[in-house]
Amino acid sequence: MAEEATHRLIDTNGIKMHIAEMGSGKAIIKTQKRVLLHGFPETWYTWRFQLKGLADAGFHAVAPDLRGFGLTKCPRDSYGNFKLTPLDLVGDIVGLVYALGGDPVFVVGHDVGTSTGWNLCRMRPDLVRAYASLGIPFGGFKRPTEEGFYGNRFGVPGRAEKDFARFDAATVLKNIYMLFCRFAGPDEEIMDLVTTSDPIPSWLTEEFIKVQSELYEKSGFECPLCFTYCDRMRAFELMAPWINMPVTSRCLYITGKDDYVRKFPGLDEYVTGGGMKRDVPNLVDVAVLPGGHFVEEDSPEEVNSLLIRFFKE
């Protein structure tokens, strides 16, 4: 399936962005493009089922490696820090859209890729025909505050990298996919939480780990961790001009029934109690599918069906 995708590098916003794409045809070239934004610890490959499903439905599907992931490198600023602000990330996708022809596109995001999708909707709504968010709603919730929560641990510069360095990339990825979402004790590291008795998700195949780990061996984990968990206050400061600004794009929210994110304080109430509809007035549906946080892996056919119907409406 993944072998059917074509690959190329796109010049955008000062970087060369690697993209995988599938689908062609007269109805696709102008306005039927879909841009798929992955999360952590993912790459373009997390969308392999959606690339195929959308292409078979007559769409041109494009899945980039986001800045610092896979085959897309991330530059550093004059102080040696990765250039990973929300403005950088949205700018990358804006440049990608124009490289694809400049017509408005349909956008799908998962995990931390949803943040770039939501921000694109607010900053450049003229480029978004519709947006589907998988796993993370627009706002209205708080992350767990416990020190042992993986998101907080991964946000401590250098700690996760030191933890990960004890293992090869394949083991690190397998452990991360298996441990969502657990809390480490004061004397534990996140990688130590996985045991040999832990169940392995049916979609977590050797082929999946092989492809993903080869890409992370190229990129390393430092930049993806910074992308996902570090310097959040700087991100909030840069987004201040858009505070309390609603998302006016037509939107769909998809979540897994057993997604650990649904346990975050206030999240379910925000999604079902009217808060998200207030912030995203053109939210057309909230879909709950079998599976966990990686719902596009757990229920690929159901996700594809929802996306195709949403995009064709």
N, C-alpha and C positions, 0 to 999 in steps of 0.2 A: 504493500500500500504506500508506504513512505517513499519507496523507490520511484513511484510515478510522479512525484513532485519534481519541479524544476527549481534550480537554485541560481541566484545571482546576487551581486552586491549593488546597492543603491547609494548614490551620493546624496546625503541629506544632513543639513545642519552641522556641517563640519566633520561628519563621520561617514564611514562606509558601512551601511547596514545590510546584513545578510538577510535575505528573504527566501522562503520556500513558497511556491505557488502552484495551484492547480486550477484548471478550467479555462476554457476559451470559447469564443463564439460571438456572433454579431450582437447579441443582447447583453453581452458581458463587458465589451470593451469600453463603453461610455459610463454607464451609471450603475452597473451591477457588481461592483467590487466589494469584497468583504475583507476587512483587516482584523486579524485575530491577535490579541495582546496577551502573552503568557504571564505567569506569575513566578514564584520561587517555591521549590528548586526546579524550575522548568526551563524549556527552550521552545523553539518553534515546534519541536517534535510532539509536544503535548497536544497539538491540534491535528495530528495525523488523521484521526477519524473525521474531524470536521472538514478538513481540506478535501477529503474524498467525498463526503456526503454533500457538501455544498457544490463541488464541481459537478457531481452527477446530477444535481438539481438545476444545473445551467448557470451557475454563478462562477465568477473569478475570485477564488479565495487566496488570500495572501497572509502568511504567518511569518512575521519577522522575529529574529533574535533581537530582543531589546538591548539597549545600550549596556555593554559590559557582560552580556550573556552569549554563550555559544561562540559563533563566528563574528560577532559584532564587538569590536573593541571600544573601550571608553577612554577618552583623553583625560589628562590631568590638568589642573590649573597651575598658575605660577607658584603656588604654595605646595604643590605636590598632591593635592586632593583630587579625587575623582570628580569630574564635572557631571553631577547627577541630580541637579535640582529639578523640581517639577517643570520649570520652564524649558530646561534642556530636553526633558523626556517628551513633552508635548511638541516642542519644536521638531524633534525627530520624526514624529508621526505626521506633522503638517508637511514636512519636506517629502516624506514618503507618499502622501496623498498626491502632491503635485507631480512627483516622479511617475506616478501611475496615471497621470492625465489631468489631475486637478479637479475632477468632478467630485461631488459629495459621495462619501462611501458609507456603507454599513459597518459598524464597529462592534467587536465582541471582546470583552476583557475577562480575565480570571485572576483571582487572588490579587497580588499587588499590581498586576496589569490593569485592574479595574480603576485604580486611582488615576492613571494616565488617561483612561477612557472617559471617566467622569470630568477630569480637568479639560480634556479636549472639547467635550460638550459645552463647557462653560466658556472657554476661551475662543473657540472657533466653531460655533454652532453651524456656521455656513458650510462647513466641510463634513458634517455628520447627518446622514439621512435618517439613521436610527441607531440606537445603542442597546446591546444586551450585556448585562453584567452577571457573571457567574460567581457566586460565593460571597461577594462583598457588596452590601448595599451602599447607598450614597453617603450616609452618615448616621447620626443618632445613637451611637453606641460607644462604649469604652472598652479598650483592651483590658484583660486581667492585669492587676497591678503587682501580683506576687513576683518576687525576684526570680523564682525558679521557672517562670513561664518562658517558653523557648523564645518568644518574640523579644522579651526583655533581655535574655541572655545573649541572643544574637546581636543585640544593639550595643553591646559593650565592645568597643574597638579591640580587636585582637583576640578576644576570648574564644569565639567560635572557630576562628582560623587555627588556633592552637589545639582546640578540641578535635577538629577535623583532621589535622595533620597526622594524627596517630593511625589513620586508615587511608586506604585508597579511595578514589572518587566513587567507585561503584558501591563500596560499603557505606560511605557517607550518605549517598543518595537513597539507597535502600533503607537505611535507618531512619532518615528524615520522613520518607513516605510512610513508614510503619508507625512512627511514634506520635503523629498528630492525634490528639494534643495532650501532652503530659507535662507534669511539673517536676523539676529537679530539686533535690534537697540541697542544703547548703554545701555539702561536701561532694556533690555529684555533678557530672557534666552531662549535657544533653545526649551525647552519643552513648553514654552508659545506661540509658533508660531502656534500650531495646534488649530483649532476651531471646534466646533460641526458641522459646515456647510461644512467642508472639505470632499471631496469624498473619500470613502474607496476603495482601489483597490479590484477587484473582487476576487483575489487569497488570500487576507488577511482575511482568515476565522478564526472563533473562535478556531477551532482545531489547526490551524497553530500557533496562538498566545499562546494557551495553552501549546503545546509541547515546543516551543522555550522559553517561559517564565519560565517553570519549569527547563530548563537547565541553564538559566541565574540566577535563584535563587540559583542554586548550585555554579556557577562560580563567580557570581557578575559581575560588569561592569568594575572594576578598571583595571584588567589585559587586557581584550579586548580593552579598550581605549588606554592603553599604547602600545599594539601591533599595533594599527592602526594609532595613531596620534602623539604619544610623541617621543621625542629624535630622530628626523629625522636627525639632524646633525651627531650624532654618527653613524647612519646607513650609511650615505653617506661616512663618514671617513672609515668605515670598508670595504665598497665596492670599495674603491679607486683602488685596484689592478685590478679590472675588468672594469675600466672606458673606454668608447669608444669601448668595446669589443662587436662585433655583436653576435646575437643569430643565430646559424647555424642550430638548429633543425628545422624540418618541422613544420610550424605553421599555425594556423587559428585564425582569430580575428572576434568575434561576438559582435555586439552592438545593443541596442534597438534604434528605430527611435527617441524616445523621452527621451533618457538617458540624464540627466542633465550634465554628464561628457563631452558630446559632445560640450557643451557651454564653456568649459574651454579654455582660450586663446591659440590659436595655434593648438588645438588638431585635428580638422577635416582636416586642411591643412596638418598636419604631416601625418595623416593616408592616405589621398587621393592624396597628392602631391608628393609622392615618398620618403618621409623621413623614414617612417616605413619600406618600402621595402629595403631601403639602410641598415638600422640597423638589419633587419630580412630578409636576402636575400631569404630564403626559405619560405616566407609567401605565401601561396597558394591562399588565398581568404580573403576578408573583407565582411562579411555578415551583413546586416542591417535588423532586424526583428521588427515586431510590438511590442511595449512595451517601458518601461523605463529602469531604471538602473538594476532592478531585472528581466532581460529578461528571465532567466530560469524559473521564476514564471509566467510572462506574456505570454510567448510563449513556453511552455515546449515541445510540440510535434515537433515544428519547430527546437528547439535547439537539441532535440534528433536526428532528421533526419540529421541535419548538422554534428553532432558529429559522428554518425554511418557511414555516407558516407565518412567523412574525415579519420576516423580510418581504414576503409576497403580499401582505395585507395592504 
